[in-house]
Amino acid sequence: MNEITAIIGGTGIYALSGMKLHSETVLTPYGEVTVERTDDLVFLHRHAPHHSVPPHKVNYRANIKALHMLGVKRICATFAVGSINAHFELAVPVILSDFIDYSSGREHSFFDTIDEGKGHVDVSVPFCPVLSQALEDEAKKLNLEIRRGGVYASTNGPRFETPAEIRAYRKFGADVVGMTLCPELPLALELGMSYAGLAFSINWGAGMTPSIELVHGGVDKIKDDMLRTMIAALQNTKNANCTPAPIH
């Protein structure tokens, strides 16, 4: 039986071109989720079709639960982010290695109740090393310039951050800032999934330039190569090689 994997598309990643997909709606305890899929690959756009849902309104629990109910064990996810480290160039994808969660007010756990105190996911290694290495290996095959390792500061949005906030995030070790990693990643880990993140910087953080200016031109090929990289990484790894995060 084929292993079922998933790609979660963020801003700018709205479809898997060149693949024959069918639509499927999954009814979860947290709401309905519609995905596009083949027999062994599921594509989920976290902001819903036509990017109609802002980051603070995404139903993260429904999205992740839907993937779990479909049998997904390995996820590669994309993120449009702002670079806040001057060494992290725009339009160069980053394989994420860690995160700092500054979000609030979101349903961030499946453990609304716990059994004898067990319900605490270990995020010592938040991103799957096997999937992350596979992303790097496949990117090299495509000659896709890519950076391995970056810390993601996860904020609420939908507003952009202030210059003072960007300075604070940078001081605490963040390299990029975005609005959707949390609680998506911790929720996936709670359900025993392996997860890798590929971020794409489309602007410099507030205060690093006079105003927020988004990159628009010349990025379509990079986005296509990112998708090809993720599909190949999922195809060339196995569930057995990935170690789910422990639950204590």
C-alpha positions as CSV (number, residue, x, y, z in Angstrom):
1,M,0.0,0.0,0.0
2,N,1.4,3.4,-0.9
3,E,2.2,5.8,1.9
4,I,0.1,9.0,1.8
5,T,2.0,12.3,2.1
6,A,1.0,15.9,2.0
7,I,2.0,19.4,0.9
8,I,0.5,22.4,2.6
9,G,0.7,25.4,0.4
10,G,1.0,28.9,1.7
11,T,0.8,32.3,0.0
12,G,1.7,32.0,-3.6
13,I,1.6,28.2,-3.7
14,Y,-2.0,27.5,-4.8
15,A,-1.9,24.3,-6.9
16,L,0.2,21.4,-8.0
17,S,0.6,22.0,-11.7
18,G,1.0,19.1,-14.1
19,M,-0.7,16.6,-11.9
20,K,-4.2,15.0,-12.2
21,L,-5.9,15.8,-8.9
22,H,-9.4,15.2,-7.6
23,S,-11.1,17.2,-4.9
24,E,-12.1,15.6,-1.6
25,T,-13.9,17.1,1.4
26,V,-13.0,15.7,4.8
27,L,-15.4,16.2,7.8
28,T,-13.4,16.6,10.9
29,P,-14.5,17.2,14.5
30,Y,-13.3,20.8,14.0
31,G,-15.0,21.5,10.6
32,E,-14.9,20.6,6.9
33,V,-11.7,20.7,4.9
34,T,-11.4,20.4,1.1
35,V,-8.2,19.1,-0.4
36,E,-6.9,18.2,-3.8
37,R,-5.2,14.9,-4.1
38,T,-3.9,11.9,-6.0
39,D,-3.8,8.4,-4.6
40,D,-0.7,9.1,-2.5
41,L,-0.2,12.9,-2.4
42,V,-2.6,15.4,-0.7
43,F,-2.4,19.1,-1.4
44,L,-4.0,21.5,1.1
45,H,-4.0,25.2,0.8
46,R,-4.0,26.5,4.4
47,H,-5.8,29.8,3.4
48,A,-8.5,27.9,1.5
49,P,-9.2,28.3,-2.2
50,H,-8.7,31.9,-3.5
51,H,-6.7,32.7,-0.4
52,S,-9.9,33.8,1.4
53,V,-8.9,33.1,5.0
54,P,-6.4,35.4,6.8
55,P,-3.7,33.8,9.0
56,H,-5.4,34.5,12.3
57,K,-8.6,32.8,11.1
58,V,-7.2,29.6,9.6
59,N,-8.8,26.5,11.1
60,Y,-5.5,24.9,11.9
61,R,-6.9,22.0,13.9
62,A,-9.3,21.1,11.1
63,N,-6.6,21.2,8.5
64,I,-4.2,19.0,10.4
65,K,-6.9,16.6,11.6
66,A,-8.1,16.2,8.0
67,L,-4.6,15.2,6.8
68,H,-4.4,12.8,9.8
69,M,-7.8,11.2,8.9
70,L,-6.6,10.7,5.3
71,G,-3.6,8.7,6.6
72,V,-0.9,11.3,6.1
73,K,2.3,10.8,8.1
74,R,4.8,13.1,6.3
75,I,4.2,16.8,5.5
76,C,6.2,19.4,3.6
77,A,4.8,22.9,4.1
78,T,5.5,26.2,2.4
79,F,5.5,29.7,3.9
80,A,5.8,33.2,2.5
81,V,7.9,35.1,5.1
82,G,9.8,38.3,5.6
83,S,13.6,38.2,6.1
84,I,14.8,39.8,9.3
85,N,18.4,38.6,9.1
86,A,20.4,40.6,6.6
87,H,22.2,37.4,5.5
88,F,18.9,35.7,4.5
89,E,18.5,37.0,0.9
90,L,15.1,37.6,-0.6
91,A,13.7,34.9,-2.9
92,V,16.1,32.3,-1.6
93,P,14.1,29.4,0.0
94,V,15.0,28.4,3.6
95,I,14.7,24.9,5.1
96,L,13.5,25.8,8.5
97,S,15.1,24.4,11.6
98,D,13.4,26.0,14.6
99,F,10.7,28.5,15.7
100,I,9.7,31.0,18.3
101,D,5.9,31.3,18.8
102,Y,4.6,34.8,19.3
103,S,1.1,34.0,18.2
104,S,-1.9,34.1,20.6
105,G,-5.6,33.5,20.8
106,R,-5.5,30.5,18.5
107,E,-6.6,26.9,19.2
108,H,-3.1,25.5,19.5
109,S,-3.5,22.0,20.8
110,F,-5.6,18.8,20.3
111,F,-5.1,18.1,24.0
112,D,-8.1,19.9,25.4
113,T,-8.1,17.2,28.1
114,I,-5.2,15.0,29.1
115,D,-5.0,11.5,30.4
116,E,-3.0,11.2,33.6
117,G,-0.9,14.2,32.7
118,K,0.1,12.9,29.2
119,G,-0.4,15.5,26.5
120,H,2.8,17.5,26.2
121,V,4.5,17.2,22.8
122,D,8.3,17.3,22.7
123,V,9.5,20.0,20.2
124,S,13.3,19.5,20.9
125,V,13.5,18.6,17.2
126,P,10.5,20.4,15.6
127,F,11.3,19.8,12.0
128,C,12.0,16.3,10.7
129,P,15.7,15.9,10.0
130,V,15.1,13.2,7.4
131,L,12.6,15.3,5.4
132,S,14.8,18.4,5.8
133,Q,17.8,16.6,4.4
134,A,15.8,15.3,1.5
135,L,14.7,18.8,0.7
136,E,18.3,19.9,0.6
137,D,19.3,16.9,-1.6
138,E,16.5,17.4,-4.1
139,A,17.1,21.1,-4.3
140,K,20.7,20.5,-5.3
141,K,19.6,18.2,-8.1
142,L,17.4,21.0,-9.5
143,N,20.2,23.6,-9.0
144,L,17.8,25.5,-6.8
145,E,19.6,27.9,-4.5
146,I,18.5,27.1,-1.0
147,R,19.6,27.8,2.6
148,R,19.6,25.1,5.2
149,G,18.5,26.2,8.7
150,G,16.5,29.2,9.8
151,V,14.5,30.2,12.8
152,Y,10.9,31.3,12.2
153,A,9.2,33.9,14.4
154,S,5.5,33.1,14.2
155,T,3.2,36.1,14.7
156,N,-0.6,36.6,14.6
157,G,-1.0,38.9,11.6
158,P,-2.7,39.9,9.5
159,R,-0.9,43.2,10.1
160,F,2.9,43.3,9.4
161,E,5.2,43.7,12.4
162,T,6.6,47.0,13.7
163,P,10.3,47.9,13.4
164,A,10.6,47.5,17.2
165,E,9.1,44.0,17.0
166,I,11.5,43.0,14.2
167,R,14.4,44.2,16.2
168,A,13.2,42.2,19.2
169,Y,12.7,39.0,17.1
170,R,16.1,39.3,15.6
171,K,17.7,39.9,19.0
172,F,16.1,36.6,20.2
173,G,17.5,34.7,17.3
174,A,14.9,34.7,14.6
175,D,15.9,34.8,10.9
176,V,12.5,35.1,9.2
177,V,9.0,36.2,10.3
178,G,5.6,34.8,9.3
179,M,2.1,34.3,10.5
180,T,1.1,30.7,10.0
181,L,3.7,28.2,11.3
182,C,2.1,28.1,14.7
183,P,0.0,26.3,15.7
184,E,0.2,24.3,12.5
185,L,3.5,22.6,13.2
186,P,2.9,21.7,16.9
187,L,-0.5,20.3,15.9
188,A,1.0,18.0,13.3
189,L,3.5,16.8,15.9
190,E,0.8,16.1,18.4
191,L,-0.8,13.7,15.9
192,G,2.5,11.9,15.2
193,M,3.3,13.4,11.8
194,S,6.7,14.3,10.5
195,Y,6.9,17.9,9.2
196,A,9.4,19.9,7.2
197,G,9.1,23.6,6.4
198,L,10.3,25.5,3.3
199,A,10.1,29.3,3.7
200,F,10.3,31.8,0.9
201,S,11.2,35.4,1.7
202,I,9.2,38.0,-0.2
203,N,10.1,41.1,1.8
204,W,12.5,42.6,4.3
205,G,11.2,43.1,7.8
206,A,9.8,46.4,8.9
207,G,12.6,48.9,9.6
208,M,15.1,47.2,7.3
209,T,13.7,49.2,4.4
210,P,11.7,52.5,4.4
211,S,8.5,50.5,3.9
212,I,7.3,47.0,3.2
213,E,8.0,46.1,-0.4
214,L,6.9,42.7,-1.7
215,V,8.9,40.7,-4.3
216,H,6.6,39.9,-7.2
217,G,8.7,39.5,-10.4
218,G,10.9,36.6,-11.4
219,V,9.8,34.2,-8.7
220,D,7.5,31.8,-10.6
221,K,10.3,29.4,-11.5
222,I,11.5,29.4,-7.9
223,K,8.1,28.5,-6.6
224,D,7.8,25.7,-9.2
225,D,11.2,24.3,-8.2
226,M,10.1,24.5,-4.6
227,L,7.1,22.3,-5.3
228,R,9.2,19.9,-7.4
229,T,11.7,19.7,-4.5
230,M,9.0,18.9,-2.0
231,I,7.3,16.3,-4.1
232,A,10.6,14.5,-4.7
233,A,11.6,14.8,-1.1
234,L,8.3,13.1,-0.1
235,Q,8.7,10.4,-2.8
236,N,12.2,9.6,-1.7
237,T,11.6,9.2,2.0
238,K,9.6,6.7,4.0
239,N,7.5,6.9,7.2
240,A,9.8,4.4,8.9
241,N,12.8,6.7,8.5
242,C,11.1,9.5,10.3
243,T,10.8,9.6,14.1
244,P,7.6,11.2,15.4
245,A,7.9,13.7,18.3
246,P,7.5,12.1,21.7
247,I,4.4,12.9,23.8
248,H,5.0,13.1,27.5
